[in-house]
Structure formats: C-alpha cells, structure tokens
Amino acid sequence: MSFFRQYIAPLFIFLIFFVALAAVSARIFLPSDMAAPAPVGVSLQKTSVPNAESLAGLPPALAALVKGLPDDPALLQ
C-alpha cells in the first residue's frame, strides 16, 4: 500500500495535470476563428412554439408548463 501512495498516486496526479495542460494549451494551434471566445451579443430569432395540444396530447390546462408563464399575470387563465 505504501508503494501505491509513494509512487503510483503521484504519477497519476502528474499525468492528469499534464493532460489538462495539453488540452488547455491546444487552443494555440486552433484556427483563429475557433480560438476566439464565443460571441455575447447574438440576437436570437423567435421560433414558433407549438400549442400544448400538439405536444404529446397534453391538455390545454398544462399550456403554462409547455409555453411558460405570461409576463402579465392577468393573462393567466
């Protein structure tokens, strides 16, 4: 057991460290468009959400669970 703690466990720790270091350093060799961080100001297009009846036969009473709650509480049925 002491052999494992003195030799094998530290070897595993160093191997994991060097694999992580290589993965992080691999960004240097990526093309310039892939090495950049992800864009933040992207506008999302609104897609049409199907109604509650068409999704797996859900009853209309569960529409709030499918579509989310409306912004105006007065619109909640």
C-alpha positions as CSV (number, residue, x, y, z in Angstrom):
1,M,0.0,0.0,0.0
2,S,2.8,2.4,0.7
3,F,4.2,1.7,-2.8
4,F,1.0,2.9,-4.3
5,R,0.9,6.1,-2.1
6,Q,4.6,6.9,-2.8
7,Y,4.9,6.1,-6.5
8,I,1.7,5.3,-8.3
9,A,-0.7,8.0,-6.9
10,P,1.8,10.9,-7.6
11,L,2.3,9.5,-11.1
12,F,-1.4,9.6,-11.7
13,I,-1.6,13.2,-10.4
14,F,1.1,14.4,-12.7
15,L,-0.4,12.6,-15.7
16,I,-3.8,14.2,-15.1
17,F,-2.1,17.6,-14.7
18,F,-0.2,17.2,-18.0
19,V,-3.2,16.0,-19.9
20,A,-5.2,19.1,-18.6
21,L,-2.3,21.4,-19.5
22,A,-2.1,19.9,-23.0
23,A,-5.8,20.3,-23.5
24,V,-5.8,24.0,-22.4
25,S,-2.6,24.7,-24.5
26,A,-4.1,23.2,-27.6
27,R,-6.0,26.5,-28.2
28,I,-2.8,27.9,-29.6
29,F,-2.9,25.6,-32.6
30,L,-6.6,26.1,-33.4
31,P,-7.6,28.3,-36.3
32,S,-8.1,31.9,-35.3
33,D,-11.9,31.9,-35.6
34,M,-12.1,28.9,-33.3
35,A,-9.7,30.2,-30.7
36,A,-11.8,33.3,-30.0
37,P,-14.3,33.3,-27.2
38,A,-18.0,32.8,-28.0
39,P,-19.9,35.9,-29.1
40,V,-22.1,37.5,-26.5
41,G,-24.3,39.9,-28.3
42,V,-26.1,37.5,-30.6
43,S,-29.8,38.1,-31.2
44,L,-31.9,35.1,-31.1
45,Q,-34.7,34.7,-33.6
46,K,-38.0,33.8,-32.1
47,T,-39.2,30.4,-33.2
48,S,-42.8,29.3,-33.2
49,V,-43.8,27.2,-30.2
50,P,-46.3,24.6,-30.9
51,N,-49.5,24.7,-28.9
52,A,-50.0,22.4,-25.9
53,E,-52.5,20.2,-27.6
54,S,-50.0,19.2,-30.3
55,L,-47.3,18.2,-27.8
56,A,-47.8,14.6,-26.8
57,G,-51.5,15.1,-26.4
58,L,-51.2,17.4,-23.4
59,P,-54.5,19.0,-22.2
60,P,-54.8,22.8,-22.6
61,A,-54.6,23.2,-18.8
62,L,-50.9,22.3,-19.0
63,A,-50.1,25.0,-21.5
64,A,-48.3,27.1,-18.9
65,L,-45.9,24.2,-18.3
66,V,-45.1,24.0,-22.0
67,K,-45.0,27.6,-23.0
68,G,-44.1,29.2,-19.7
69,L,-46.0,31.8,-17.7
70,P,-47.0,35.0,-19.4
71,D,-45.4,38.3,-18.4
72,D,-48.7,39.8,-17.4
73,P,-50.4,37.8,-14.6
74,A,-53.8,39.0,-15.8
75,L,-53.4,36.8,-18.9
76,L,-53.0,33.6,-16.8
77,Q,-56.2,31.6,-17.1
